[in-house]
Amino acid sequence: MPSRWTAADIPDQSGRTVIVTGANSGLGFQTALELARHGAHVVMTVRDIDKGRAAKARIQAEGVSGSLELRRLDLADLDDVERFAADIIADGLPVDVLINNAGVMMPPRSLTRQGHELQFGVNHLAHFVLTARLVDRLAQSRDGRVVTVSSDLHKRGQIHFDDLAGARHYGRMSFYAQSKFANVLFALELDRRLKAAGLPVRSLLAHPGYSATNLQLSGPTGILKLFMRFGNRFLAQDVAMGALNQLYAATAPAAAGGQFIGPDGKGEKNGYPRIVQPIAGASDPDLAKRLWQLSEDLTGVRFIIANSGAAHAL
């Protein structure tokens, strides 16, 4: 890996279709912008269509060579995830890269439409279902990739199997860390299953370090929000640097399945992309299999990656 990989190093993405969840702001917006600059057709998924239109116009104003498509997706509703994926398939849209970027961070306890704790439901379960429904399309690409965006805070995470929705005890930080820990378990297990089946799809992880986005401001409230606002202004790196890690994972020819890309600075808080290591527990295949089965049970989606060279969801 180059010591200072930047967006200028992104290869030509002409002819490639990339889905970026949460593309109207923050890391998702920056990712969509850079991919469109390099020729990709970018499907920008947004929960708020008006905000999505404004974001799309901002990217188009940059005179990008690629193309943009706006689609609504509410990750807090698994029925809407199913509808979105079904529309992609029905429209015959190819999918070369899926960037599982969108997320929520440290809100007061709340639930998704299906009754899952919001952070676990949006950050993990929705992307689990989305990946399951689109994996067939990814397998048809000449260079299919799934990039799951986690956080360095996954190192504080564990799966609360006995209180997954936080009904008995809920902590904003601990349940955010749970969702980011789940991201790592899922992406690494996906990589193992894809390799075992011989499918030409890479599953990679990325995290942005401490980057100034509205994620830190849209969920937290009270004193925590004030702390996040201070950190964004005085401690965080800008979003263009933070997005480099997922851009590298999505586009760099040398990026390999199972790699975790994060910043090279002290404590992985800032800097240029490099390969980083997840916490040891996140590499536990037995724990990952347990989470995978639980995710299937909670969503009603069987995510099958078969040795026959096909992958699909039931």
Phi, psi and omega in degrees: 000133176302148183291334179224069179289132180230178179297337177294342180270358179296126178293164177303128182254013180303136180085359180253141179248127183236131173260126178241115177279143181066051190265005184272350181204169172058221182298322180295317178298312182297322178295314178298318180300310184292323178293320177293324177300329184258019167099358183286156165268115187252123173268110181269113176265136183218153175273326181250110185297322180297316176294325177296317179299318179296319179294317178300317180296323179296320179291316179299328179293343178280355179069041183290154181274341179274190182234159185232143177224132183255128177223138180282139177206120176255105184286351176275007179223106183296333175297323179287326174299315178298316180297316179300310181297320179297321178295318178302314181292315181297327180280356179070025183282125175290154177228114178264325181220134171245119179252105180279081190259322190297153177190170172237152188223115169054047174278168167303154183303127177208168187238154173285176180300328181271004175091014177271150175305135193302314184292317177294321182293315182281309188289326181249297190300317181297319180286331173300311180293316181300316178296318180301316183288335185253000185297328176300316179296318179298323180292342178273353179280155176286343179208064182289139180218143168242122178247116179255124184269116179252210182206154174297340178290353173301337182292344177262004190267157169207159179268119181275074186301330183270355180204056190298328182265004178069028182291326180268321179210126181233128172235130184302313181291314185293325180279335170293314179299322176302315183294323180285327172296319177297322177304316182291314177304314182296310185296321180288323176292321176300317178299316180298317183289322178295317180294318180297327180273353180072024180275141183276055178232133179260134173250119182233162176243154173213151169219149190268005188069212177260099184241142184281103176226172178282357177301320182289344184253339185277337181260306183298156177227167174061222183297323179299320179294321177297319178297317179296321179297317178298314181298318179300323185280322190247342186243329189279154170277165182284164188294331179297323176287318181299324182286345183301327184294315178285332175293319176299312181299326184279337191230333187293129179302328183279348181294130186244151176304139180090351179282151176241118184254126179214178184290151183267002181282178182301129179066015182057031180273331182202172177119192184268161184297141170207168176282126178243172183246135175287165173300147188306318182298335181286349177261008181283111183294329179291318177296320179296320179295322178296317178295320179301313179296319178298319180296320175297317182294318183288328184261342185075016181247121174270115184262100188252126174239106191262156177290351181285358182090015178233153177223141180198170178237145178246000000 
